[in-house]
Amino acid sequence: MNPTVTLGNTEITVNKNGFGALPIQRISTEEAKKLLLKAYHAGINFFDTARFYTDSEEKIGKALSSVRNHIYIATKTGAQKAEDFWKDLHTSLTLLNTDYIDLYQFHNPSFCPKPEDGTGLYEAMLEAKKQGKIRHIGITNHRLKVAHEAIDSRLYETMQFPFCYLATEKDKEIVTRCQKEKMGFISMKALSGGLITNSAAAYAFQAQYDNVLPIWGIQRESELDEFLSYITNPPTMTPEISELIALDRAQLAGNFCRGCGYCVPTCPVGIEINNCARMSLLLRRSPSELQLTSEVQEKMKKIENCIHCNQCISHCPYGLDTPKLLEENYKDYKEVLAGKVL
């Protein structure tokens, strides 16, 4: 088993543990600095963030600027036009305390940016690369159609896409196509937004794919320690792990909320859809007391205010009937609170 992976035709060769920096938004700067430096000194050298992740870029800049030339930084822009692209890029460079970004990615666009598409986005990417402000061009997505279009275009050096052991055959096809086209594949949601609770099984699944770089969302030192232990002692696909994966697939694969959050900003009544629509699974796959606090109860109660505008449905990359999922999860949640089930 190769402990490193090279992203397609780029020179980016890194440890097969990438650091997903979305969760460090939720901790203090000092806590984040401790985690990031510990990860670096233990051998992790790929750090993925985004403009959208509030102060994540700033925390990476403060923690890792002294070792900048020894790591690879990937970040993202959600810009819809060239003017905002340049604003995002300038902000990211400033906060990351760097002169260049190793991998700059379009962040889950609803279309595949291309030259002469009228947005000016891809032309801006090329110009930024020409200026030396970025070194490689990537795209992230949750939509199969956009992912395939990006691969077909041959305009991108990397693809970041959800991939875990709950993946469908259609998801696996994206991985296979990227390998065939020499396009780097970065695996997000490798723990399916927290629904996969066995990190060794998650790692063993990802390790079967030579071209895949999983990025693990890390918030706690205990989580980091698990993945660091896999650098020297990587889990392999044993019969026990295969059985666990089969059980999880039977329970989770299919019609469930992945927790990506792209529907949340559209909710006019402020329902935290990415957690509320999968509460039944969270109750049973994590310590239930974490989901039964007064704060979570208030969030779940907001489901009563749903006006069925269906904006969440139109923004779901997986085509889920989100209002129905919310209703089903709320009913289950109230039964758990009443002590009827768990």
VOKOL-391143 format. One record per residue (C-alpha): z negated, x negated, y negated; residue in three letters. Coordinates in steps of 0.02 Angstrom, whole numbers. Layout:
BEGIN
{c3:Z&c1:X&c2:Y&residu:ala}
...
This chain:
BEGIN
{c3:0&c1:0&c2:0&residu:met}
{c3:54&c1:-74&c2:-167&residu:asn}
{c3:-90&c1:-65&c2:-294&residu:pro}
{c3:35&c1:-73&c2:-437&residu:thr}
{c3:185&c1:30&c2:-490&residu:val}
{c3:333&c1:-8&c2:-603&residu:thr}
{c3:396&c1:135&c2:-711&residu:leu}
{c3:580&c1:148&c2:-670&residu:gly}
{c3:688&c1:17&c2:-754&residu:asn}
{c3:555&c1:-29&c2:-882&residu:thr}
{c3:452&c1:-187&c2:-875&residu:glu}
{c3:294&c1:-81&c2:-870&residu:ile}
{c3:207&c1:-134&c2:-709&residu:thr}
{c3:29&c1:-70&c2:-703&residu:val}
{c3:-117&c1:-31&c2:-589&residu:asn}
{c3:-88&c1:131&c2:-493&residu:lys}
{c3:-235&c1:205&c2:-588&residu:asn}
{c3:-183&c1:262&c2:-761&residu:gly}
{c3:-314&c1:314&c2:-888&residu:phe}
{c3:-284&c1:490&c2:-954&residu:gly}
{c3:-368&c1:494&c2:-1124&residu:ala}
{c3:-367&c1:681&c2:-1160&residu:leu}
{c3:-550&c1:705&c2:-1105&residu:pro}
{c3:-620&c1:568&c2:-1218&residu:ile}
{c3:-599&c1:692&c2:-1361&residu:gln}
{c3:-758&c1:772&c2:-1295&residu:arg}
{c3:-872&c1:619&c2:-1303&residu:ile}
{c3:-935&c1:506&c2:-1442&residu:ser}
{c3:-840&c1:355&c2:-1505&residu:thr}
{c3:-968&c1:238&c2:-1428&residu:glu}
{c3:-961&c1:325&c2:-1259&residu:glu}
{c3:-771&c1:320&c2:-1264&residu:ala}
{c3:-769&c1:136&c2:-1310&residu:lys}
{c3:-884&c1:96&c2:-1164&residu:lys}
{c3:-772&c1:191&c2:-1042&residu:leu}
{c3:-609&c1:118&c2:-1107&residu:leu}
{c3:-671&c1:-62&c2:-1105&residu:leu}
{c3:-747&c1:-42&c2:-933&residu:lys}
{c3:-582&c1:26&c2:-869&residu:ala}
{c3:-486&c1:-119&c2:-946&residu:tyr}
{c3:-602&c1:-255&c2:-881&residu:his}
{c3:-593&c1:-178&c2:-706&residu:ala}
{c3:-404&c1:-187&c2:-702&residu:gly}
{c3:-336&c1:-25&c2:-778&residu:ile}
{c3:-200&c1:-69&c2:-901&residu:asn}
{c3:-107&c1:94&c2:-939&residu:phe}
{c3:-183&c1:216&c2:-1063&residu:phe}
{c3:-102&c1:384&c2:-1101&residu:asp}
{c3:-145&c1:489&c2:-1253&residu:thr}
{c3:-60&c1:605&c2:-1379&residu:ala}
{c3:-60&c1:653&c2:-1562&residu:arg}
{c3:-117&c1:824&c2:-1502&residu:phe}
{c3:-277&c1:753&c2:-1425&residu:tyr}
{c3:-378&c1:755&c2:-1589&residu:thr}
{c3:-469&c1:588&c2:-1604&residu:asp}
{c3:-415&c1:512&c2:-1437&residu:ser}
{c3:-291&c1:392&c2:-1517&residu:glu}
{c3:-421&c1:334&c2:-1642&residu:glu}
{c3:-548&c1:299&c2:-1505&residu:lys}
{c3:-420&c1:195&c2:-1408&residu:ile}
{c3:-377&c1:99&c2:-1566&residu:gly}
{c3:-559&c1:57&c2:-1599&residu:lys}
{c3:-597&c1:10&c2:-1419&residu:ala}
{c3:-443&c1:-86&c2:-1363&residu:leu}
{c3:-364&c1:-167&c2:-1516&residu:ser}
{c3:-435&c1:-337&c2:-1467&residu:ser}
{c3:-344&c1:-330&c2:-1300&residu:val}
{c3:-188&c1:-242&c2:-1364&residu:arg}
{c3:-64&c1:-368&c2:-1293&residu:asn}
{c3:-138&c1:-350&c2:-1118&residu:his}
{c3:-118&c1:-162&c2:-1101&residu:ile}
{c3:16&c1:-27&c2:-1110&residu:tyr}
{c3:-12&c1:121&c2:-1226&residu:ile}
{c3:81&c1:285&c2:-1205&residu:ala}
{c3:66&c1:424&c2:-1332&residu:thr}
{c3:160&c1:582&c2:-1376&residu:lys}
{c3:230&c1:684&c2:-1520&residu:thr}
{c3:249&c1:871&c2:-1523&residu:gly}
{c3:364&c1:863&c2:-1674&residu:ala}
{c3:503&c1:992&c2:-1685&residu:gln}
{c3:602&c1:901&c2:-1820&residu:lys}
{c3:635&c1:722&c2:-1870&residu:ala}
{c3:526&c1:726&c2:-2026&residu:glu}
{c3:373&c1:771&c2:-1924&residu:asp}
{c3:421&c1:643&c2:-1791&residu:phe}
{c3:404&c1:502&c2:-1918&residu:trp}
{c3:239&c1:572&c2:-1983&residu:lys}
{c3:169&c1:579&c2:-1807&residu:asp}
{c3:230&c1:405&c2:-1765&residu:leu}
{c3:154&c1:330&c2:-1923&residu:his}
{c3:-12&c1:418&c2:-1888&residu:thr}
{c3:-15&c1:361&c2:-1707&residu:ser}
{c3:22&c1:179&c2:-1752&residu:leu}
{c3:-115&c1:182&c2:-1883&residu:thr}
{c3:-248&c1:263&c2:-1773&residu:leu}
{c3:-205&c1:157&c2:-1621&residu:leu}
{c3:-218&c1:3&c2:-1732&residu:asn}
{c3:-54&c1:-67&c2:-1668&residu:thr}
{c3:121&c1:-114&c2:-1729&residu:asp}
{c3:209&c1:-38&c2:-1580&residu:tyr}
{c3:191&c1:94&c2:-1444&residu:ile}
{c3:246&c1:45&c2:-1269&residu:asp}
{c3:298&c1:221&c2:-1219&residu:leu}
{c3:329&c1:360&c2:-1344&residu:tyr}
{c3:352&c1:532&c2:-1266&residu:gln}
{c3:409&c1:702&c2:-1325&residu:phe}
{c3:260&c1:813&c2:-1286&residu:his}
{c3:309&c1:962&c2:-1177&residu:asn}
{c3:457&c1:1023&c2:-1280&residu:pro}
{c3:532&c1:1191&c2:-1236&residu:ser}
{c3:703&c1:1107&c2:-1232&residu:phe}
{c3:769&c1:934&c2:-1191&residu:cys}
{c3:799&c1:838&c2:-1353&residu:pro}
{c3:971&c1:757&c2:-1355&residu:lys}
{c3:1083&c1:671&c2:-1483&residu:pro}
{c3:1172&c1:790&c2:-1601&residu:glu}
{c3:1069&c1:942&c2:-1548&residu:asp}
{c3:1030&c1:979&c2:-1730&residu:gly}
{c3:846&c1:928&c2:-1726&residu:thr}
{c3:870&c1:743&c2:-1759&residu:gly}
{c3:727&c1:707&c2:-1638&residu:leu}
{c3:819&c1:597&c2:-1515&residu:tyr}
{c3:906&c1:503&c2:-1655&residu:glu}
{c3:732&c1:470&c2:-1728&residu:ala}
{c3:675&c1:402&c2:-1561&residu:met}
{c3:822&c1:282&c2:-1555&residu:leu}
{c3:791&c1:225&c2:-1733&residu:glu}
{c3:605&c1:197&c2:-1699&residu:ala}
{c3:653&c1:92&c2:-1547&residu:lys}
{c3:778&c1:-6&c2:-1650&residu:lys}
{c3:642&c1:-42&c2:-1778&residu:gln}
{c3:526&c1:-105&c2:-1640&residu:gly}
{c3:396&c1:31&c2:-1670&residu:lys}
{c3:418&c1:98&c2:-1494&residu:ile}
{c3:479&c1:8&c2:-1339&residu:arg}
{c3:522&c1:147&c2:-1217&residu:his}
{c3:569&c1:330&c2:-1230&residu:ile}
{c3:492&c1:464&c2:-1121&residu:gly}
{c3:468&c1:651&c2:-1105&residu:ile}
{c3:329&c1:759&c2:-1035&residu:thr}
{c3:350&c1:936&c2:-973&residu:asn}
{c3:284&c1:1078&c2:-867&residu:his}
{c3:451&c1:1166&c2:-846&residu:arg}
{c3:564&c1:1126&c2:-698&residu:leu}
{c3:720&c1:1171&c2:-796&residu:lys}
{c3:682&c1:1052&c2:-939&residu:val}
{c3:629&c1:916&c2:-818&residu:ala}
{c3:793&c1:925&c2:-723&residu:his}
{c3:891&c1:927&c2:-885&residu:glu}
{c3:800&c1:771&c2:-944&residu:ala}
{c3:841&c1:682&c2:-781&residu:ile}
{c3:1022&c1:738&c2:-790&residu:asp}
{c3:1038&c1:674&c2:-968&residu:ser}
{c3:991&c1:495&c2:-923&residu:arg}
{c3:920&c1:481&c2:-1098&residu:leu}
{c3:740&c1:453&c2:-1045&residu:tyr}
{c3:654&c1:306&c2:-962&residu:glu}
{c3:504&c1:405&c2:-899&residu:thr}
{c3:456&c1:581&c2:-850&residu:met}
{c3:277&c1:645&c2:-857&residu:gln}
{c3:256&c1:802&c2:-751&residu:phe}
{c3:115&c1:893&c2:-660&residu:pro}
{c3:100&c1:828&c2:-483&residu:phe}
{c3:-40&c1:843&c2:-356&residu:cys}
{c3:-62&c1:889&c2:-175&residu:tyr}
{c3:-39&c1:1072&c2:-221&residu:leu}
{c3:138&c1:1032&c2:-275&residu:ala}
{c3:282&c1:1140&c2:-218&residu:thr}
{c3:442&c1:1072&c2:-141&residu:glu}
{c3:525&c1:1101&c2:-310&residu:lys}
{c3:395&c1:991&c2:-393&residu:asp}
{c3:421&c1:855&c2:-262&residu:lys}
{c3:608&c1:861&c2:-297&residu:glu}
{c3:572&c1:802&c2:-476&residu:ile}
{c3:482&c1:649&c2:-406&residu:val}
{c3:624&c1:612&c2:-285&residu:thr}
{c3:758&c1:631&c2:-419&residu:arg}
{c3:664&c1:516&c2:-538&residu:cys}
{c3:654&c1:382&c2:-403&residu:gln}
{c3:840&c1:399&c2:-366&residu:lys}
{c3:885&c1:385&c2:-551&residu:glu}
{c3:767&c1:237&c2:-581&residu:lys}
{c3:666&c1:344&c2:-701&residu:met}
{c3:480&c1:312&c2:-709&residu:gly}
{c3:369&c1:455&c2:-651&residu:phe}
{c3:196&c1:482&c2:-726&residu:ile}
{c3:91&c1:608&c2:-633&residu:ser}
{c3:-18&c1:720&c2:-741&residu:met}
{c3:-139&c1:854&c2:-679&residu:lys}
{c3:-168&c1:750&c2:-522&residu:ala}
{c3:-333&c1:843&c2:-502&residu:leu}
{c3:-254&c1:1010&c2:-551&residu:ser}
{c3:-363&c1:1029&c2:-704&residu:gly}
{c3:-524&c1:1006&c2:-606&residu:gly}
{c3:-485&c1:1122&c2:-460&residu:leu}
{c3:-460&c1:973&c2:-344&residu:ile}
{c3:-633&c1:902&c2:-321&residu:thr}
{c3:-602&c1:765&c2:-194&residu:asn}
{c3:-533&c1:616&c2:-289&residu:ser}
{c3:-505&c1:513&c2:-131&residu:ala}
{c3:-390&c1:648&c2:-62&residu:ala}
{c3:-301&c1:660&c2:-230&residu:ala}
{c3:-277&c1:472&c2:-234&residu:tyr}
{c3:-218&c1:462&c2:-53&residu:ala}
{c3:-86&c1:594&c2:-87&residu:phe}
{c3:-20&c1:505&c2:-243&residu:gln}
{c3:-20&c1:337&c2:-154&residu:ala}
{c3:113&c1:399&c2:-33&residu:gln}
{c3:240&c1:390&c2:-175&residu:tyr}
{c3:288&c1:214&c2:-226&residu:asp}
{c3:364&c1:269&c2:-392&residu:asn}
{c3:220&c1:378&c2:-452&residu:val}
{c3:90&c1:325&c2:-580&residu:leu}
{c3:-55&c1:450&c2:-582&residu:pro}
{c3:-155&c1:463&c2:-742&residu:ile}
{c3:-332&c1:523&c2:-712&residu:trp}
{c3:-419&c1:622&c2:-848&residu:gly}
{c3:-583&c1:528&c2:-870&residu:ile}
{c3:-734&c1:584&c2:-971&residu:gln}
{c3:-885&c1:518&c2:-875&residu:arg}
{c3:-928&c1:345&c2:-812&residu:glu}
{c3:-960&c1:415&c2:-638&residu:ser}
{c3:-780&c1:480&c2:-634&residu:glu}
{c3:-714&c1:311&c2:-690&residu:leu}
{c3:-817&c1:222&c2:-558&residu:asp}
{c3:-736&c1:326&c2:-421&residu:glu}
{c3:-560&c1:275&c2:-472&residu:phe}
{c3:-609&c1:95&c2:-502&residu:leu}
{c3:-674&c1:85&c2:-324&residu:ser}
{c3:-501&c1:133&c2:-263&residu:tyr}
{c3:-425&c1:-24&c2:-339&residu:ile}
{c3:-502&c1:-133&c2:-204&residu:thr}
{c3:-527&c1:3&c2:-73&residu:asn}
{c3:-385&c1:128&c2:-90&residu:pro}
{c3:-401&c1:289&c2:11&residu:pro}
{c3:-264&c1:321&c2:138&residu:thr}
{c3:-200&c1:481&c2:215&residu:met}
{c3:-318&c1:504&c2:362&residu:thr}
{c3:-322&c1:657&c2:477&residu:pro}
{c3:-481&c1:713&c2:387&residu:glu}
{c3:-399&c1:704&c2:216&residu:ile}
{c3:-243&c1:791&c2:282&residu:ser}
{c3:-351&c1:933&c2:346&residu:glu}
{c3:-443&c1:948&c2:180&residu:leu}
{c3:-277&c1:955&c2:86&residu:ile}
{c3:-212&c1:1089&c2:204&residu:ala}
{c3:-367&c1:1195&c2:172&residu:leu}
{c3:-351&c1:1174&c2:-16&residu:asp}
{c3:-168&c1:1217&c2:-13&residu:arg}
{c3:-206&c1:1376&c2:84&residu:ala}
{c3:-332&c1:1428&c2:-48&residu:gln}
{c3:-252&c1:1365&c2:-208&residu:leu}
{c3:-64&c1:1347&c2:-193&residu:ala}
{c3:39&c1:1478&c2:-280&residu:gly}
{c3:-18&c1:1605&c2:-409&residu:asn}
{c3:-159&c1:1519&c2:-501&residu:phe}
{c3:-184&c1:1453&c2:-677&residu:cys}
{c3:-160&c1:1264&c2:-687&residu:arg}
{c3:-260&c1:1253&c2:-849&residu:gly}
{c3:-122&c1:1170&c2:-950&residu:cys}
{c3:-174&c1:1266&c2:-1106&residu:gly}
{c3:-4&c1:1297&c2:-1183&residu:tyr}
{c3:-40&c1:1483&c2:-1195&residu:cys}
{c3:-208&c1:1463&c2:-1284&residu:val}
{c3:-149&c1:1440&c2:-1464&residu:pro}
{c3:-46&c1:1600&c2:-1451&residu:thr}
{c3:-192&c1:1716&c2:-1410&residu:cys}
{c3:-225&c1:1827&c2:-1562&residu:pro}
{c3:-402&c1:1870&c2:-1505&residu:val}
{c3:-453&c1:1692&c2:-1462&residu:gly}
{c3:-471&c1:1702&c2:-1272&residu:ile}
{c3:-491&c1:1529&c2:-1195&residu:glu}
{c3:-357&c1:1573&c2:-1067&residu:ile}
{c3:-343&c1:1405&c2:-980&residu:asn}
{c3:-522&c1:1421&c2:-916&residu:asn}
{c3:-549&c1:1609&c2:-911&residu:cys}
{c3:-393&c1:1642&c2:-807&residu:ala}
{c3:-454&c1:1529&c2:-667&residu:arg}
{c3:-641&c1:1563&c2:-678&residu:met}
{c3:-652&c1:1629&c2:-499&residu:ser}
{c3:-592&c1:1461&c2:-433&residu:leu}
{c3:-704&c1:1363&c2:-551&residu:leu}
{c3:-854&c1:1461&c2:-493&residu:leu}
{c3:-821&c1:1416&c2:-313&residu:arg}
{c3:-759&c1:1238&c2:-333&residu:arg}
{c3:-886&c1:1169&c2:-456&residu:ser}
{c3:-1073&c1:1195&c2:-478&residu:pro}
{c3:-1078&c1:1381&c2:-519&residu:ser}
{c3:-1220&c1:1363&c2:-644&residu:glu}
{c3:-1101&c1:1270&c2:-760&residu:leu}
{c3:-997&c1:1429&c2:-773&residu:gln}
{c3:-1139&c1:1553&c2:-794&residu:leu}
{c3:-1211&c1:1493&c2:-959&residu:thr}
{c3:-1224&c1:1610&c2:-1108&residu:ser}
{c3:-1085&c1:1513&c2:-1193&residu:glu}
{c3:-964&c1:1541&c2:-1048&residu:val}
{c3:-1017&c1:1723&c2:-1034&residu:gln}
{c3:-968&c1:1748&c2:-1217&residu:glu}
{c3:-799&c1:1668&c2:-1185&residu:lys}
{c3:-768&c1:1780&c2:-1035&residu:met}
{c3:-821&c1:1936&c2:-1131&residu:lys}
{c3:-677&c1:1904&c2:-1253&residu:lys}
{c3:-560&c1:1960&c2:-1113&residu:ile}
{c3:-616&c1:2138&c2:-1157&residu:glu}
{c3:-525&c1:2114&c2:-1323&residu:asn}
{c3:-356&c1:2077&c2:-1242&residu:cys}
{c3:-222&c1:2180&c2:-1329&residu:ile}
{c3:-88&c1:2143&c2:-1197&residu:his}
{c3:30&c1:2067&c2:-1324&residu:cys}
{c3:99&c1:1960&c2:-1180&residu:asn}
{c3:121&c1:1807&c2:-1291&residu:gln}
{c3:27&c1:1708&c2:-1159&residu:cys}
{c3:155&c1:1760&c2:-1029&residu:ile}
{c3:300&c1:1699&c2:-1135&residu:ser}
{c3:215&c1:1529&c2:-1158&residu:his}
{c3:163&c1:1502&c2:-976&residu:cys}
{c3:270&c1:1364&c2:-897&residu:pro}
{c3:230&c1:1436&c2:-725&residu:tyr}
{c3:282&c1:1615&c2:-761&residu:gly}
{c3:110&c1:1689&c2:-724&residu:leu}
{c3:55&c1:1865&c2:-767&residu:asp}
{c3:-88&c1:1797&c2:-871&residu:thr}
{c3:-165&c1:1962&c2:-928&residu:pro}
{c3:-177&c1:2018&c2:-748&residu:lys}
{c3:-258&c1:1853&c2:-699&residu:leu}
{c3:-383&c1:1871&c2:-841&residu:leu}
{c3:-427&c1:2047&c2:-786&residu:glu}
{c3:-451&c1:1995&c2:-604&residu:glu}
{c3:-556&c1:1843&c2:-649&residu:asn}
{c3:-665&c1:1943&c2:-769&residu:tyr}
{c3:-700&c1:2074&c2:-637&residu:lys}
{c3:-749&c1:1939&c2:-513&residu:asp}
{c3:-856&c1:1851&c2:-644&residu:tyr}
{c3:-956&c1:2007&c2:-683&residu:lys}
{c3:-989&c1:2032&c2:-497&residu:glu}
{c3:-1052&c1:1854&c2:-483&residu:val}
{c3:-1166&c1:1881&c2:-633&residu:leu}
{c3:-1233&c1:2037&c2:-551&residu:ala}
{c3:-1272&c1:1936&c2:-395&residu:gly}
{c3:-1151&c1:2032&c2:-287&residu:lys}
{c3:-1038&c1:1889&c2:-233&residu:val}
{c3:-1011&c1:1701&c2:-237&residu:leu}
